[in-house]
Amino acid sequence: RQKLRVAPDLADRGEAALARRCVDWLGRARRAGAAVAGFEKTRAALGRGTLVAIVSAADASPSEDARLAGPDIPRLALLTRDELGQAFGRDALVHAGIVDRGWAARLAAEHARLAGFRGTAATAH
């Protein structure tokens, strides 16, 4: 029996890995045609009734975020602008939309894992 030694940055590394996983899933959804990038495309999907989930940057302004309010559409808001941008090959991105239920469910599951590290105040609502 030996003492267990835990690296002091273990939680930070876990959070970074979970965020990377969310970014990867979003990138896969984009390549599969299940995600759209940007405010206008997300709003257009909302207007067509094809939007299943909204992904907003955690550091988005509340007034800008409120412009995409949809009835009963879950909002995932834990990733930063830079992290969202990575998923879509951009420097930064504030809004993205998921237009496929299967992809939205998978992303919501990954988002819930990340919420355990980044706090429940920014979880899906």
Secondary structure as UniProt FT lines:
FT   TURN            8..9
FT   HELIX           10..31
FT   TURN            32..33
FT   STRAND          35..37
FT   HELIX           39..48
FT   STRAND          53..56
FT   TURN            58..59
FT   HELIX           62..66
FT   TURN            67..68
FT   TURN            71..72
FT   STRAND          75..76
FT   HELIX           81..87
FT   TURN            88..89
FT   STRAND          95..98
FT   HELIX           101..118
FT   HELIX           120..122
//
